[in-house]
Every structure is written in C-alpha cells, then in structure tokens.
C-alpha cells in the first residue's frame, strides 16, 4: 500500500490583541510581609476560636456572643485571601 502524504500545518500564533501582556517570567515575587501576615492571621484565627471554645464562650469577649466565631473564621479567610496572591 502506498504511503499517504503528510499534511504540513502552520504553527498557530494567537492574534496580538488576544495575547496576554505579561508572562510568568516577568512577574515579581511577593513581598516578604505577605506570607508572614497570612500565617499570623491563621494563627490568630485559630487561637481566637480555641480560647472561645475552651473558656465556654466567656472569653475573648463574652458580650459579643457568636460574633467571636465570625472574628476567628474571618481571620482565617483573610489569610486565605492573602495567600491567593502569593507568588
């Protein structure tokens, strides 16, 4: 059986208006304060929740009630938002 001809395709190059402007090599690394702040927020949020549960809702601030949970989880969510920007 005879061999079929091989098609020659051009290499695809995207249009210049669609091409991303910055490449991964041109991005700058994250500042040193970013991971330090993120880890601090995680530790703060976990510590706040542990103190809240171990004190049977008397501490850190008894008058806030369940808002203490929002503060603890808010610290952890804030650290997640910071870590999403880490390069």
DSSP file (Angstrom, degrees, kcal/mol; ACC not computed):
  #  RESIDUE AA STRUCTURE BP1 BP2  ACC     N-H-->O    O-->H-N    N-H-->O    O-->H-N    TCO  KAPPA ALPHA  PHI   PSI    X-CA   Y-CA   Z-CA
    1    1 A X              0   0    0      0, 0.0     2,-0.1     0, 0.0     0, 0.0   0.000 360.0 360.0 360.0 137.3    0.0    0.0    0.0
    2    2 A X        -     0   0    0      1,-0.1     2,-0.2     0, 0.0     0, 0.0  -0.416 360.0-107.1 -74.6 149.4    1.4    3.5   -0.8
    3    3 A X        -     0   0    0     -2,-0.1    -1,-0.1     1,-0.1     2,-0.1  -0.551  34.4-121.9 -77.1 136.7    2.2    5.9    2.0
    4    4 A X        -     0   0    0     -2,-0.2     2,-0.2     1,-0.1    -1,-0.1  -0.382  32.1 -96.4 -77.5 158.6   -0.1    8.8    2.4
    5    5 A X        -     0   0    0     -2,-0.1     2,-0.5     1,-0.1    -1,-0.1  -0.479  34.1-123.5 -75.0 143.1    1.1   12.3    2.2
    6    6 A X        -     0   0    0     -2,-0.2     2,-0.3    -3,-0.1    -1,-0.1  -0.747  24.0-129.1 -88.3 128.4    1.8   14.1    5.4
    7    7 A X        -     0   0    0     -2,-0.5     2,-0.7     1,-0.0    -1,-0.0  -0.555  14.1-144.2 -77.3 140.4   -0.1   17.4    5.8
    8    8 A X        -     0   0    0     -2,-0.3     2,-0.3     0, 0.0    -1,-0.0  -0.915  19.1-170.2-109.1 113.8    2.0   20.4    6.7
    9    9 A X        -     0   0    0     -2,-0.7     2,-0.2     1,-0.0     3,-0.0  -0.748  22.7-117.8-102.0 149.6    0.2   22.7    9.1
   10   10 A X        -     0   0    0     -2,-0.3     2,-0.3     1,-0.1    -1,-0.0  -0.541  37.7-101.6 -77.6 150.8    1.4   26.2   10.1
   11   11 A X        -     0   0    0     -2,-0.2     2,-0.3     1,-0.1    -1,-0.1  -0.587  41.4-115.1 -73.7 131.5    2.2   26.7   13.7
   12   12 A X        -     0   0    0     -2,-0.3     2,-0.4    -3,-0.0    -1,-0.1  -0.508  33.3-176.7 -72.6 129.8   -0.7   28.6   15.4
   13   13 A X        -     0   0    0     -2,-0.3     3,-0.1    -3,-0.0    -3,-0.0  -0.992  24.1-128.3-124.6 123.0    0.1   32.0   16.7
   14   14 A X        -     0   0    0     -2,-0.4     5,-0.1     1,-0.1     0, 0.0  -0.286  35.5 -90.9 -67.9 155.1   -2.7   33.9   18.5
   15   15 A X    >>  -     0   0    0      1,-0.1     4,-1.4     2,-0.0     3,-1.0  -0.256  33.8-118.1 -61.9 153.9   -3.7   37.4   17.4
   16   16 A X  T 34 S+     0   0    0      1,-0.3    -1,-0.1     2,-0.2    -2,-0.1   0.790 111.7  58.0 -68.4 -27.7   -1.8   40.2   19.2
   17   17 A X  T 34 S+     0   0    0      1,-0.2    -1,-0.3     3,-0.0    -2,-0.0   0.698 111.5  42.2 -76.4 -16.6   -4.9   41.7   20.7
   18   18 A X  T <4 S+     0   0    0     -3,-1.0    -2,-0.2     2,-0.1    -1,-0.2   0.683  90.0 103.6 -97.7 -23.9   -5.7   38.4   22.5
   19   19 A X  S  < S-     0   0    0     -4,-1.4     2,-0.0     1,-0.1    -3,-0.0  -0.341  81.4-108.4 -63.2 134.8   -2.2   37.5   23.6
   20   20 A X        -     0   0    0      1,-0.1    -1,-0.1     2,-0.0    -2,-0.1  -0.367  19.7-140.9 -66.2 145.4   -1.6   38.2   27.4
   21   21 A X  S    S+     0   0    0     -3,-0.1     2,-0.4     1,-0.1    -1,-0.1   0.879  80.8  47.5 -77.9 -38.1    0.6   41.2   28.0
   22   22 A X  S    S-     0   0    0      3,-0.0     2,-0.2     2,-0.0    -1,-0.1  -0.838  70.1-152.3-108.8 143.1    2.6   39.8   31.0
   23   23 A X    >>  -     0   0    0     -2,-0.4     3,-0.7     1,-0.1     4,-0.6  -0.595  31.9-106.7-103.2 170.2    4.3   36.5   31.1
   24   24 A X  G >4 S+     0   0    0      1,-0.2     3,-0.5    -2,-0.2    -1,-0.1   0.800 117.8  59.0 -66.1 -28.6    5.1   34.4   34.2
   25   25 A X  G 34 S+     0   0    0      1,-0.2    -1,-0.2     3,-0.0    -3,-0.0   0.766 102.7  52.5 -73.1 -24.2    8.8   35.3   33.9
   26   26 A X  G <4 S+     0   0    0     -3,-0.7    -1,-0.2     2,-0.1    -2,-0.2   0.578  84.7 105.9 -89.2  -8.9    8.2   39.0   34.2
   27   27 A X    <<  -     0   0    0     -4,-0.6     2,-0.2    -3,-0.5    -3,-0.0  -0.462  69.5-128.1 -72.2 141.8    6.1   38.8   37.4
   28   28 A X        -     0   0    0     -2,-0.1     3,-0.1     1,-0.1    -1,-0.1  -0.581  26.6-105.0 -86.0 151.2    7.8   39.9   40.5
   29   29 A X        -     0   0    0     -2,-0.2    -1,-0.1     1,-0.1     3,-0.1  -0.308  46.5 -88.0 -70.2 161.7    7.9   37.7   43.6
   30   30 A X        -     0   0    0      1,-0.1    -1,-0.1     2,-0.1    56,-0.1  -0.303  46.2-100.2 -68.3 151.6    5.7   38.5   46.6
   31   31 A X    >>  -     0   0    0      1,-0.1     3,-1.1    -3,-0.1     4,-0.6  -0.352  31.7-114.7 -68.0 157.7    6.9   40.9   49.3
   32   32 A X  H 3> S+     0   0    0      1,-0.3     4,-1.0     2,-0.2    -1,-0.1   0.752 110.8  63.7 -68.3 -24.5    8.1   39.3   52.5
   33   33 A X  H 3> S+     0   0    0      1,-0.2     4,-2.7     2,-0.2    -1,-0.3   0.756  88.8  71.4 -72.3 -22.3    5.3   40.7   54.6
   34   34 A X  H <> S+     0   0    0     -3,-1.1     4,-2.3     2,-0.2    -1,-0.2   0.958 102.2  36.6 -65.3 -54.7    2.6   38.8   52.7
   35   35 A X  H  X S+     0   0    0     -4,-0.6     4,-2.5     1,-0.2     5,-0.2   0.864 117.5  54.0 -66.8 -31.5    3.3   35.2   53.9
   36   36 A X  H  X S+     0   0    0     -4,-1.0     4,-2.0     2,-0.2    -2,-0.2   0.930 111.5  44.4 -65.5 -44.0    4.2   36.5   57.4
   37   37 A X  H  X S+     0   0    0     -4,-2.7     4,-2.2     2,-0.2    -2,-0.2   0.891 113.0  51.9 -66.2 -39.9    0.9   38.3   57.6
   38   38 A X  H  X S+     0   0    0     -4,-2.3     4,-2.0    -5,-0.2    -2,-0.2   0.926 111.5  45.4 -64.4 -45.1   -1.1   35.4   56.3
   39   39 A X  H  X S+     0   0    0     -4,-2.5     4,-2.5     1,-0.2    -1,-0.2   0.883 111.6  53.8 -66.5 -36.7    0.4   32.9   58.7
   40   40 A X  H  X S+     0   0    0     -4,-2.0     4,-2.6    -5,-0.2    -1,-0.2   0.898 108.2  49.6 -62.9 -40.5   -0.2   35.4   61.6
   41   41 A X  H  X S+     0   0    0     -4,-2.2     4,-2.6     2,-0.2    -2,-0.2   0.882 110.2  50.4 -67.0 -37.4   -3.8   35.7   60.6
   42   42 A X  H  X S+     0   0    0     -4,-2.0     4,-2.5     2,-0.2     5,-0.2   0.948 113.4  44.9 -63.5 -47.5   -4.2   31.9   60.5
   43   43 A X  H  X S+     0   0    0     -4,-2.5     4,-2.6     1,-0.2     5,-0.2   0.908 113.8  50.6 -63.8 -41.7   -2.6   31.6   64.0
   44   44 A X  H  X S+     0   0    0     -4,-2.6     4,-2.5    -5,-0.2    -1,-0.2   0.930 111.7  47.3 -61.2 -46.3   -4.7   34.5   65.3
   45   45 A X  H  X S+     0   0    0     -4,-2.6     4,-2.0     2,-0.2    -2,-0.2   0.914 114.8  45.0 -64.4 -43.5   -8.0   33.0   64.0
   46   46 A X  H  X S+     0   0    0     -4,-2.5     4,-2.5     2,-0.2    -1,-0.2   0.920 113.9  49.6 -67.2 -42.5   -7.3   29.5   65.4
   47   47 A X  H  X S+     0   0    0     -4,-2.6     4,-2.5    -5,-0.2     5,-0.2   0.901 109.6  52.1 -62.8 -39.7   -6.1   30.9   68.7
   48   48 A X  H  X S+     0   0    0     -4,-2.5     4,-2.1    -5,-0.2    -1,-0.2   0.925 112.6  44.9 -62.3 -44.0   -9.3   33.1   69.0
   49   49 A X  H  X S+     0   0    0     -4,-2.0     4,-2.4     2,-0.2     5,-0.2   0.886 112.2  51.3 -68.4 -38.8  -11.5   30.1   68.3
   50   50 A X  H  X S+     0   0    0     -4,-2.5     4,-2.7     2,-0.2     5,-0.2   0.927 112.1  46.3 -64.9 -44.2   -9.6   27.8   70.7
   51   51 A X  H  X S+     0   0    0     -4,-2.5     4,-1.8     1,-0.2     8,-0.3   0.899 112.2  52.4 -63.6 -39.9   -9.9   30.4   73.5
   52   52 A X  H  <>S+     0   0    0     -4,-2.1     5,-2.5    -5,-0.2     6,-0.3   0.919 115.5  39.2 -62.6 -44.7  -13.5   30.9   72.8
   53   53 A X  H ><5S+     0   0    0     -4,-2.4     3,-1.1     3,-0.2    -2,-0.2   0.897 115.6  49.9 -76.0 -39.8  -14.4   27.2   72.9
   54   54 A X  H 3<5S+     0   0    0     -4,-2.7    -1,-0.2     1,-0.3    -2,-0.2   0.814 110.2  50.8 -70.4 -28.6  -12.1   26.3   75.9
   55   55 A X  T ><5S-     0   0    0     -4,-1.8     3,-0.8    -5,-0.2    -1,-0.3   0.394 114.1-117.8 -86.8   4.7  -13.5   29.2   78.0
   56   56 A X  T < 5S-     0   0    0     -3,-1.1    -3,-0.2     1,-0.2    -2,-0.1   0.934  72.6 -51.5  55.8  50.3  -17.1   28.1   77.3
   57   57 A X  T 3 <S+     0   0    0     -5,-2.5    -1,-0.2     2,-0.2     8,-0.2   0.574 117.1 108.5  66.3  17.3  -17.9   31.3   75.5
   58   58 A X    <>  +     0   0    0     -3,-0.8     4,-0.6    -6,-0.3     2,-0.3   0.818  67.3  75.9 -86.0 -33.4  -16.6   33.6   78.4
   59   59 A X  T  4 S+     0   0    0     -8,-0.3     2,-0.2    -7,-0.2    -2,-0.2  -0.798  80.1  22.2-121.9 164.3  -13.5   34.8   76.6
   60   60 A X  T  4 S-     0   0    0     -2,-0.3     2,-0.4    -3,-0.1    -1,-0.1  -0.924 138.0 -14.6 -66.7 -39.7  -12.2   36.7   74.5
   61   61 A X  T >4  -     0   0    0     -2,-0.2     3,-0.9     4,-0.1     4,-0.5  -0.912  60.9-169.1-134.4 108.1  -15.2   39.0   74.6
   62   62 A X  G >< S+     0   0    0     -4,-0.6     3,-1.0    -2,-0.4    -1,-0.1   0.840  83.9  59.7 -66.9 -33.9  -18.3   37.5   76.3
   63   63 A X  G 3  S+     0   0    0      1,-0.2    -1,-0.2    -5,-0.1    -5,-0.0   0.699  95.4  64.2 -71.3 -17.2  -20.7   40.2   75.2
   64   64 A X  G X  S-     0   0    0     -3,-0.9     3,-1.9     1,-0.2    -1,-0.2   0.707  79.8-178.3 -79.7 -18.8  -20.0   39.5   71.5
   65   65 A X  T X   +     0   0    0     -3,-1.0     3,-1.5    -4,-0.5     4,-0.2  -0.348  67.8   1.4  61.7-127.0  -21.5   36.0   71.7
   66   66 A X  T >> S+     0   0    0      1,-0.3     4,-1.0     2,-0.2     3,-1.0   0.561 114.6  83.2 -75.6  -6.9  -21.3   34.2   68.4
   67   67 A X  H <> S+     0   0    0     -3,-1.9     4,-2.0     1,-0.2    -1,-0.3   0.730  78.2  71.2 -65.9 -19.5  -19.6   37.1   66.7
   68   68 A X  H <> S+     0   0    0     -3,-1.5     4,-2.1     1,-0.2    -1,-0.2   0.868  95.2  52.3 -61.6 -35.0  -16.4   35.6   68.3
   69   69 A X  H <> S+     0   0    0     -3,-1.0     4,-2.8    -4,-0.2     5,-0.3   0.901 106.7  52.5 -65.3 -40.6  -16.8   32.8   65.7
   70   70 A X  H  X S+     0   0    0     -4,-1.0     4,-2.1     1,-0.2    -2,-0.2   0.876 109.2  49.8 -63.9 -36.6  -17.0   35.3   62.9
   71   71 A X  H  X S+     0   0    0     -4,-2.0     4,-1.9     2,-0.2    -1,-0.2   0.924 113.0  46.0 -68.1 -44.0  -13.8   37.0   64.1
   72   72 A X  H  X S+     0   0    0     -4,-2.1     4,-1.4     1,-0.2    -2,-0.2   0.944 118.5  40.3 -63.6 -49.0  -11.9   33.7   64.3
   73   73 A X  H  X S+     0   0    0     -4,-2.8     4,-2.4     1,-0.2    -1,-0.2   0.829 111.3  59.1 -70.7 -30.6  -13.1   32.5   60.9
   74   74 A X  H  X S+     0   0    0     -4,-2.1     4,-2.4    -5,-0.3    -1,-0.2   0.880 103.5  52.2 -64.4 -38.0  -12.7   35.9   59.4
   75   75 A X  H  X S+     0   0    0     -4,-1.9     4,-1.7     2,-0.2    -1,-0.2   0.899 111.2  46.7 -63.2 -40.1   -9.0   35.9   60.3
   76   76 A X  H  X S+     0   0    0     -4,-1.4     4,-1.7     2,-0.2    -2,-0.2   0.879 112.6  48.7 -71.2 -36.9   -8.6   32.6   58.6
   77   77 A X  H  X S+     0   0    0     -4,-2.4     4,-2.1     2,-0.2    -2,-0.2   0.879 108.9  54.7 -69.0 -36.9  -10.5   33.7   55.5
   78   78 A X  H  X S+     0   0    0     -4,-2.4     4,-1.9     1,-0.2    -2,-0.2   0.880 107.4  49.8 -62.1 -37.8   -8.4   36.8   55.4
   79   79 A X  H  X S+     0   0    0     -4,-1.7     4,-2.6     2,-0.2    -1,-0.2   0.870 107.9  53.8 -69.2 -34.8   -5.2   34.7   55.4
   80   80 A X  H  X S+     0   0    0     -4,-1.7     4,-1.3     2,-0.2    -2,-0.2   0.903 107.5  51.0 -63.7 -40.1   -6.7   32.6   52.5
   81   81 A X  H  < S+     0   0    0     -4,-2.1     4,-0.4     1,-0.2    -2,-0.2   0.892 112.2  46.7 -64.8 -38.8   -7.3   35.8   50.5
   82   82 A X  H >< S+     0   0    0     -4,-1.9     3,-1.5     1,-0.2     4,-0.2   0.914 109.8  52.7 -68.2 -41.3   -3.7   36.9   51.1
   83   83 A X  H >< S+     0   0    0     -4,-2.6     3,-1.0     1,-0.3    -1,-0.2   0.744  97.4  66.5 -68.5 -21.6   -2.2   33.5   50.2
   84   84 A X  T 3< S+     0   0    0     -4,-1.3    -1,-0.3     1,-0.2    -2,-0.2   0.705 102.5  48.5 -71.3 -16.6   -4.1   33.5   46.9
   85   85 A X  T <  S+     0   0    0     -3,-1.5     2,-0.3    -4,-0.4    -1,-0.2   0.382  85.4 116.9 -99.0   1.5   -1.9   36.5   45.9
   86   86 A X    <         0   0    0     -3,-1.0   -57,-0.1    -4,-0.2    -3,-0.0  -0.551 360.0 360.0 -76.4 131.3    1.4   34.8   46.9
   87   87 A X              0   0    0     -2,-0.3    -1,-0.1   -59,-0.0    -4,-0.0   0.329 360.0 360.0-117.0 360.0    3.8   34.1   44.1
